[in-house]
Amino acid sequence: MLFRELREEDKEWLTQAFWEDQRKACEFSFANNYLWDMVYHVQVAECHGCAILRYVEREETVYVFPCGAGDKFAALQEMLAQAEESGGVLKMTGVTKEETEYLQQHFPDVFQIETDRDDYDYIYNTQDLIHLSGKKYHGKRNHIARFKDTPWAYEEMGEENLEECQQMLAIWKQKRADKWDDLMEEEYHVVQKALREFGRLDLQGGLIRQKGEVVAFTMGEPLTKDTYVVHFEKAFPEIQGAYPIINQQFVEHTCQAYAYVNREEDDG
């Protein structure tokens, strides 16, 4: 099993492998892996008809459960054998409940299963994010109402306004200078890359203007037949309601055909 660096040409076959499994976790998106490659050094291999991903971060190598309609059992056997040959331990991330049950059934007493709550994705009912009904969303409704006191407009993201989003992102960074850290710097460069590669990655996006100026934007894509994933969301923090309204408006305009929206994880 030979691993190599992830390339743009891998988009078609990897997307097909992810689609065959219909997993709702944000890792199972080509764009997500391609964009975060600069941080996690994503590598890929084909094994027994499955796609195998692995991430190398801070000298630790972590694998993803085999993806696609191939022979997952044979692929896992080869992954275990390769780990043993190298004198290491096979560590996997993003393993679902169903995959955990598969491992316990087919590889009893081989794997130690641990949960990492900080790495969980947030998955919402689409209609909840559109209508924001009930006490749970009372605060968001109030913030949006205050935002709408000033003239505003929602707009789809496209070639005609990507440069404005880049400019807004740079200003957003300046406004966060007192809180800036290495993790924020990593994400900043990833979002820049997403804006540059927006068309080639078939991403979708939306933005909010207030008094004609871009004050918030977001990007995402379909993840499974019933789930849409939102990859990034940026808004000026000092503008009340900017974050809630870009969330609500993008879901209303783009995600109506999906039952769920995955808003990814928040690093705890």
FIZAMI-295456 format. One record per residue (C-alpha): residue in one letter; chain; residue number from 1; x, y, z. Coordinates in nm, 3 decimals. Layout:
<sites>
+------+-----+-----+---------+---------+---------+
| type | mol | seq |      xx |      yy |      zz |
+------+-----+-----+---------+---------+---------+
|    A |   A | NUM |       X |       Y |       Z |
...
+------+-----+-----+---------+---------+---------+
</sites>
This chain:
<sites>
+------+-----+-----+---------+---------+---------+
| type | mol | seq |      xx |      yy |      zz |
+------+-----+-----+---------+---------+---------+
|    M |   A |   1 |   0.000 |   0.000 |   0.000 |
|    L |   A |   2 |   0.178 |   0.310 |  -0.128 |
|    F |   A |   3 |   0.079 |   0.653 |   0.002 |
|    R |   A |   4 |   0.139 |   0.976 |  -0.187 |
|    E |   A |   5 |   0.055 |   1.342 |  -0.146 |
|    L |   A |   6 |  -0.302 |   1.446 |  -0.218 |
|    R |   A |   7 |  -0.343 |   1.615 |  -0.557 |
|    E |   A |   8 |  -0.617 |   1.816 |  -0.726 |
|    E |   A |   9 |  -0.653 |   1.531 |  -0.979 |
|    D |   A |  10 |  -0.777 |   1.305 |  -0.696 |
|    K |   A |  11 |  -1.100 |   1.502 |  -0.664 |
|    E |   A |  12 |  -1.318 |   1.280 |  -0.888 |
|    W |   A |  13 |  -1.229 |   0.935 |  -0.754 |
|    L |   A |  14 |  -1.208 |   1.040 |  -0.389 |
|    T |   A |  15 |  -1.543 |   1.219 |  -0.409 |
|    Q |   A |  16 |  -1.691 |   0.901 |  -0.557 |
|    A |   A |  17 |  -1.546 |   0.691 |  -0.273 |
|    F |   A |  18 |  -1.687 |   0.930 |  -0.012 |
|    W |   A |  19 |  -2.024 |   0.933 |  -0.186 |
|    E |   A |  20 |  -2.044 |   0.552 |  -0.183 |
|    D |   A |  21 |  -2.024 |   0.555 |   0.197 |
|    Q |   A |  22 |  -2.254 |   0.855 |   0.266 |
|    R |   A |  23 |  -2.077 |   0.950 |   0.588 |
|    K |   A |  24 |  -2.194 |   1.271 |   0.750 |
|    A |   A |  25 |  -1.855 |   1.366 |   0.902 |
|    C |   A |  26 |  -1.679 |   1.668 |   0.752 |
|    E |   A |  27 |  -1.358 |   1.470 |   0.687 |
|    F |   A |  28 |  -1.531 |   1.290 |   0.400 |
|    S |   A |  29 |  -1.513 |   1.582 |   0.160 |
|    F |   A |  30 |  -1.238 |   1.622 |  -0.097 |
|    A |   A |  31 |  -1.236 |   2.000 |  -0.054 |
|    N |   A |  32 |  -1.187 |   1.972 |   0.321 |
|    N |   A |  33 |  -0.885 |   1.744 |   0.281 |
|    Y |   A |  34 |  -0.738 |   1.944 |  -0.006 |
|    L |   A |  35 |  -0.771 |   2.277 |   0.175 |
|    W |   A |  36 |  -0.633 |   2.157 |   0.508 |
|    D |   A |  37 |  -0.346 |   1.968 |   0.346 |
|    M |   A |  38 |  -0.108 |   2.251 |   0.436 |
|    V |   A |  39 |  -0.179 |   2.179 |   0.804 |
|    Y |   A |  40 |  -0.237 |   1.803 |   0.817 |
|    H |   A |  41 |  -0.016 |   1.691 |   0.525 |
|    V |   A |  42 |  -0.284 |   1.467 |   0.377 |
|    Q |   A |  43 |  -0.172 |   1.151 |   0.198 |
|    V |   A |  44 |  -0.383 |   0.903 |   0.002 |
|    A |   A |  45 |  -0.359 |   0.542 |  -0.118 |
|    E |   A |  46 |  -0.582 |   0.299 |  -0.307 |
|    C |   A |  47 |  -0.618 |  -0.041 |  -0.141 |
|    H |   A |  48 |  -0.855 |  -0.327 |  -0.237 |
|    G |   A |  49 |  -1.087 |  -0.082 |  -0.409 |
|    C |   A |  50 |  -1.095 |   0.153 |  -0.110 |
|    A |   A |  51 |  -0.953 |   0.500 |  -0.062 |
|    I |   A |  52 |  -0.725 |   0.529 |   0.241 |
|    L |   A |  53 |  -0.641 |   0.870 |   0.385 |
|    R |   A |  54 |  -0.379 |   0.947 |   0.644 |
|    Y |   A |  55 |  -0.275 |   1.267 |   0.817 |
|    V |   A |  56 |   0.070 |   1.352 |   0.945 |
|    E |   A |  57 |   0.075 |   1.619 |   1.213 |
|    R |   A |  58 |   0.345 |   1.691 |   1.470 |
|    E |   A |  59 |   0.522 |   1.361 |   1.390 |
|    E |   A |  60 |   0.204 |   1.157 |   1.452 |
|    T |   A |  61 |   0.042 |   0.959 |   1.170 |
|    V |   A |  62 |  -0.334 |   0.905 |   1.187 |
|    Y |   A |  63 |  -0.545 |   0.707 |   0.938 |
|    V |   A |  64 |  -0.909 |   0.722 |   0.830 |
|    F |   A |  65 |  -1.133 |   0.414 |   0.811 |
|    P |   A |  66 |  -1.130 |   0.280 |   0.450 |
|    C |   A |  67 |  -1.367 |   0.470 |   0.221 |
|    G |   A |  68 |  -1.568 |   0.345 |  -0.075 |
|    A |   A |  69 |  -1.736 |   0.029 |  -0.200 |
|    G |   A |  70 |  -1.422 |  -0.187 |  -0.202 |
|    D |   A |  71 |  -1.315 |  -0.465 |   0.037 |
|    K |   A |  72 |  -1.285 |  -0.280 |   0.368 |
|    F |   A |  73 |  -1.189 |  -0.596 |   0.560 |
|    A |   A |  74 |  -0.893 |  -0.667 |   0.332 |
|    A |   A |  75 |  -0.791 |  -0.301 |   0.338 |
|    L |   A |  76 |  -0.793 |  -0.296 |   0.719 |
|    Q |   A |  77 |  -0.586 |  -0.615 |   0.730 |
|    E |   A |  78 |  -0.326 |  -0.454 |   0.506 |
|    M |   A |  79 |  -0.327 |  -0.136 |   0.716 |
|    L |   A |  80 |  -0.266 |  -0.342 |   1.031 |
|    A |   A |  81 |   0.012 |  -0.541 |   0.863 |
|    Q |   A |  82 |   0.184 |  -0.226 |   0.741 |
|    A |   A |  83 |   0.165 |  -0.071 |   1.089 |
|    E |   A |  84 |   0.314 |  -0.386 |   1.240 |
|    E |   A |  85 |   0.598 |  -0.395 |   0.985 |
|    S |   A |  86 |   0.690 |  -0.037 |   1.068 |
|    G |   A |  87 |   0.683 |  -0.111 |   1.439 |
|    G |   A |  88 |   0.400 |   0.133 |   1.503 |
|    V |   A |  89 |   0.036 |   0.133 |   1.608 |
|    L |   A |  90 |  -0.252 |   0.180 |   1.364 |
|    K |   A |  91 |  -0.440 |   0.485 |   1.489 |
|    M |   A |  92 |  -0.762 |   0.592 |   1.314 |
|    T |   A |  93 |  -0.968 |   0.909 |   1.354 |
|    G |   A |  94 |  -1.326 |   1.004 |   1.268 |
|    V |   A |  95 |  -1.451 |   0.649 |   1.321 |
|    T |   A |  96 |  -1.832 |   0.637 |   1.330 |
|    K |   A |  97 |  -2.052 |   0.429 |   1.558 |
|    E |   A |  98 |  -2.121 |   0.186 |   1.272 |
|    E |   A |  99 |  -1.753 |   0.153 |   1.195 |
|    T |   A | 100 |  -1.676 |   0.095 |   1.562 |
|    E |   A | 101 |  -1.925 |  -0.191 |   1.563 |
|    Y |   A | 102 |  -1.763 |  -0.326 |   1.245 |
|    L |   A | 103 |  -1.418 |  -0.324 |   1.407 |
|    Q |   A | 104 |  -1.548 |  -0.494 |   1.722 |
|    Q |   A | 105 |  -1.716 |  -0.764 |   1.514 |
|    H |   A | 106 |  -1.441 |  -0.834 |   1.259 |
|    F |   A | 107 |  -1.132 |  -0.744 |   1.464 |
|    P |   A | 108 |  -1.223 |  -0.835 |   1.823 |
|    D |   A | 109 |  -0.968 |  -0.732 |   2.088 |
|    V |   A | 110 |  -0.749 |  -0.562 |   1.825 |
|    F |   A | 111 |  -0.857 |  -0.200 |   1.859 |
|    Q |   A | 112 |  -0.898 |   0.018 |   2.164 |
|    I |   A | 113 |  -1.192 |   0.255 |   2.110 |
|    E |   A | 114 |  -1.177 |   0.604 |   2.261 |
|    T |   A | 115 |  -1.411 |   0.900 |   2.217 |
|    D |   A | 116 |  -1.295 |   1.258 |   2.166 |
|    R |   A | 117 |  -1.585 |   1.492 |   2.238 |
|    D |   A | 118 |  -1.385 |   1.797 |   2.123 |
|    D |   A | 119 |  -1.363 |   1.646 |   1.773 |
|    Y |   A | 120 |  -1.738 |   1.586 |   1.727 |
|    D |   A | 121 |  -1.915 |   1.758 |   1.437 |
|    Y |   A | 122 |  -2.223 |   1.973 |   1.501 |
|    I |   A | 123 |  -2.508 |   1.845 |   1.284 |
|    Y |   A | 124 |  -2.837 |   2.037 |   1.276 |
|    N |   A | 125 |  -3.180 |   1.991 |   1.125 |
|    T |   A | 126 |  -3.188 |   2.229 |   0.828 |
|    Q |   A | 127 |  -3.532 |   2.368 |   0.908 |
|    D |   A | 128 |  -3.418 |   2.454 |   1.262 |
|    L |   A | 129 |  -3.140 |   2.674 |   1.126 |
|    I |   A | 130 |  -3.375 |   2.842 |   0.879 |
|    H |   A | 131 |  -3.664 |   2.923 |   1.112 |
|    L |   A | 132 |  -3.476 |   2.950 |   1.446 |
|    S |   A | 133 |  -3.794 |   2.860 |   1.633 |
|    G |   A | 134 |  -3.823 |   2.805 |   2.008 |
|    K |   A | 135 |  -3.631 |   2.912 |   2.318 |
|    K |   A | 136 |  -3.310 |   2.746 |   2.200 |
|    Y |   A | 137 |  -3.270 |   3.002 |   1.921 |
|    H |   A | 138 |  -3.418 |   3.304 |   2.100 |
|    G |   A | 139 |  -3.079 |   3.477 |   2.124 |
|    K |   A | 140 |  -2.997 |   3.428 |   1.757 |
|    R |   A | 141 |  -3.336 |   3.570 |   1.654 |
|    N |   A | 142 |  -3.274 |   3.881 |   1.863 |
|    H |   A | 143 |  -2.927 |   3.934 |   1.721 |
|    I |   A | 144 |  -3.060 |   3.899 |   1.365 |
|    A |   A | 145 |  -3.340 |   4.147 |   1.438 |
|    R |   A | 146 |  -3.084 |   4.405 |   1.555 |
|    F |   A | 147 |  -2.871 |   4.343 |   1.245 |
|    K |   A | 148 |  -3.169 |   4.409 |   1.020 |
|    D |   A | 149 |  -3.212 |   4.757 |   1.169 |
|    T |   A | 150 |  -2.941 |   4.865 |   0.922 |
|    P |   A | 151 |  -2.981 |   4.825 |   0.541 |
|    W |   A | 152 |  -2.843 |   4.487 |   0.437 |
|    A |   A | 153 |  -2.854 |   4.230 |   0.155 |
|    Y |   A | 154 |  -2.769 |   3.864 |   0.099 |
|    E |   A | 155 |  -2.571 |   3.771 |  -0.213 |
|    E |   A | 156 |  -2.443 |   3.445 |  -0.362 |
|    M |   A | 157 |  -2.066 |   3.412 |  -0.375 |
|    G |   A | 158 |  -1.911 |   3.403 |  -0.721 |
|    E |   A | 159 |  -1.624 |   3.529 |  -0.935 |
|    E |   A | 160 |  -1.764 |   3.882 |  -0.923 |
|    N |   A | 161 |  -1.729 |   3.918 |  -0.544 |
|    L |   A | 162 |  -1.452 |   3.675 |  -0.437 |
|    E |   A | 163 |  -1.195 |   3.956 |  -0.424 |
|    E |   A | 164 |  -1.417 |   4.153 |  -0.188 |
|    C |   A | 165 |  -1.435 |   3.847 |   0.038 |
|    Q |   A | 166 |  -1.053 |   3.825 |   0.036 |
|    Q |   A | 167 |  -1.037 |   4.191 |   0.138 |
|    M |   A | 168 |  -1.296 |   4.138 |   0.411 |
|    L |   A | 169 |  -1.095 |   3.839 |   0.542 |
|    A |   A | 170 |  -0.781 |   4.054 |   0.568 |
|    I |   A | 171 |  -0.969 |   4.320 |   0.765 |
|    W |   A | 172 |  -1.122 |   4.046 |   0.984 |
|    K |   A | 173 |  -0.768 |   3.934 |   1.070 |
|    Q |   A | 174 |  -0.670 |   4.286 |   1.166 |
|    K |   A | 175 |  -0.970 |   4.317 |   1.396 |
|    R |   A | 176 |  -0.864 |   3.998 |   1.577 |
|    A |   A | 177 |  -0.500 |   4.100 |   1.624 |
|    D |   A | 178 |  -0.517 |   4.102 |   2.003 |
|    K |   A | 179 |  -0.643 |   3.742 |   2.010 |
|    W |   A | 180 |  -0.438 |   3.605 |   1.720 |
|    D |   A | 181 |  -0.256 |   3.272 |   1.761 |
|    D |   A | 182 |  -0.096 |   2.998 |   1.551 |
|    L |   A | 183 |  -0.421 |   2.804 |   1.505 |
|    M |   A | 184 |  -0.600 |   3.113 |   1.375 |
|    E |   A | 185 |  -0.309 |   3.180 |   1.140 |
|    E |   A | 186 |  -0.340 |   2.826 |   0.999 |
|    E |   A | 187 |  -0.713 |   2.863 |   0.943 |
|    Y |   A | 188 |  -0.664 |   3.209 |   0.788 |
|    H |   A | 189 |  -0.440 |   3.064 |   0.517 |
|    V |   A | 190 |  -0.682 |   2.774 |   0.462 |
|    V |   A | 191 |  -0.974 |   3.014 |   0.407 |
|    Q |   A | 192 |  -0.760 |   3.221 |   0.171 |
|    K |   A | 193 |  -0.691 |   2.905 |  -0.029 |
|    A |   A | 194 |  -1.063 |   2.819 |  -0.033 |
|    L |   A | 195 |  -1.143 |   3.159 |  -0.182 |
|    R |   A | 196 |  -0.868 |   3.119 |  -0.445 |
|    E |   A | 197 |  -0.977 |   2.764 |  -0.534 |
|    F |   A | 198 |  -1.350 |   2.833 |  -0.497 |
|    G |   A | 199 |  -1.446 |   2.751 |  -0.857 |
|    R |   A | 200 |  -1.212 |   2.457 |  -0.911 |
|    L |   A | 201 |  -1.337 |   2.289 |  -0.592 |
|    D |   A | 202 |  -1.704 |   2.341 |  -0.687 |
|    L |   A | 203 |  -1.771 |   2.518 |  -0.359 |
|    Q |   A | 204 |  -2.081 |   2.726 |  -0.294 |
|    G |   A | 205 |  -2.096 |   3.039 |  -0.085 |
|    G |   A | 206 |  -2.289 |   3.340 |   0.026 |
|    L |   A | 207 |  -2.216 |   3.680 |   0.172 |
|    I |   A | 208 |  -2.391 |   3.956 |   0.363 |
|    R |   A | 209 |  -2.356 |   4.323 |   0.278 |
|    Q |   A | 210 |  -2.433 |   4.602 |   0.520 |
|    K |   A | 211 |  -2.452 |   4.948 |   0.365 |
|    G |   A | 212 |  -2.298 |   4.793 |   0.054 |
|    E |   A | 213 |  -1.989 |   4.650 |   0.227 |
|    V |   A | 214 |  -1.919 |   4.278 |   0.277 |
|    V |   A | 215 |  -1.939 |   4.208 |   0.652 |
|    A |   A | 216 |  -1.978 |   3.826 |   0.649 |
|    F |   A | 217 |  -1.932 |   3.531 |   0.418 |
|    T |   A | 218 |  -1.955 |   3.152 |   0.427 |
|    M |   A | 219 |  -1.867 |   2.852 |   0.208 |
|    G |   A | 220 |  -1.981 |   2.491 |   0.186 |
|    E |   A | 221 |  -2.086 |   2.203 |  -0.038 |
|    P |   A | 222 |  -2.311 |   1.895 |  -0.046 |
|    L |   A | 223 |  -2.165 |   1.617 |   0.171 |
|    T |   A | 224 |  -2.417 |   1.330 |   0.130 |
|    K |   A | 225 |  -2.761 |   1.286 |  -0.023 |
|    D |   A | 226 |  -2.924 |   1.441 |   0.284 |
|    T |   A | 227 |  -2.646 |   1.646 |   0.445 |
|    Y |   A | 228 |  -2.480 |   1.975 |   0.351 |
|    V |   A | 229 |  -2.147 |   2.078 |   0.510 |
|    V |   A | 230 |  -2.052 |   2.437 |   0.593 |
|    H |   A | 231 |  -1.672 |   2.461 |   0.582 |
|    F |   A | 232 |  -1.607 |   2.823 |   0.679 |
|    E |   A | 233 |  -1.796 |   3.117 |   0.820 |
|    K |   A | 234 |  -1.643 |   3.460 |   0.881 |
|    A |   A | 235 |  -1.805 |   3.783 |   1.003 |
|    F |   A | 236 |  -1.695 |   4.106 |   1.167 |
|    P |   A | 237 |  -1.727 |   4.027 |   1.540 |
|    E |   A | 238 |  -1.823 |   4.379 |   1.643 |
|    I |   A | 239 |  -2.133 |   4.383 |   1.420 |
|    Q |   A | 240 |  -2.421 |   4.241 |   1.623 |
|    G |   A | 241 |  -2.597 |   3.961 |   1.439 |
|    A |   A | 242 |  -2.347 |   3.927 |   1.153 |
|    Y |   A | 243 |  -2.261 |   3.566 |   1.235 |
|    P |   A | 244 |  -2.619 |   3.445 |   1.299 |
|    I |   A | 245 |  -2.757 |   3.608 |   0.984 |
|    I |   A | 246 |  -2.495 |   3.468 |   0.743 |
|    N |   A | 247 |  -2.560 |   3.125 |   0.893 |
|    Q |   A | 248 |  -2.939 |   3.155 |   0.864 |
|    Q |   A | 249 |  -2.944 |   3.317 |   0.519 |
|    F |   A | 250 |  -2.698 |   3.075 |   0.360 |
|    V |   A | 251 |  -2.891 |   2.773 |   0.486 |
|    E |   A | 252 |  -3.220 |   2.924 |   0.366 |
|    H |   A | 253 |  -3.086 |   3.003 |   0.019 |
|    T |   A | 254 |  -2.862 |   2.699 |  -0.039 |
|    C |   A | 255 |  -2.949 |   2.404 |   0.187 |
|    Q |   A | 256 |  -3.326 |   2.364 |   0.151 |
|    A |   A | 257 |  -3.286 |   2.036 |  -0.039 |
|    Y |   A | 258 |  -3.097 |   1.874 |   0.251 |
|    A |   A | 259 |  -3.236 |   1.743 |   0.578 |
|    Y |   A | 260 |  -2.922 |   1.820 |   0.778 |
|    V |   A | 261 |  -2.643 |   2.077 |   0.794 |
|    N |   A | 262 |  -2.300 |   1.979 |   0.928 |
|    R |   A | 263 |  -2.129 |   2.286 |   1.073 |
|    E |   A | 264 |  -1.810 |   2.090 |   1.152 |
|    E |   A | 265 |  -1.633 |   2.090 |   1.489 |
|    D |   A | 266 |  -1.502 |   2.372 |   1.704 |
|    D |   A | 267 |  -1.175 |   2.230 |   1.847 |
|    G |   A | 268 |  -1.344 |   2.193 |   2.182 |
+------+-----+-----+---------+---------+---------+
</sites>
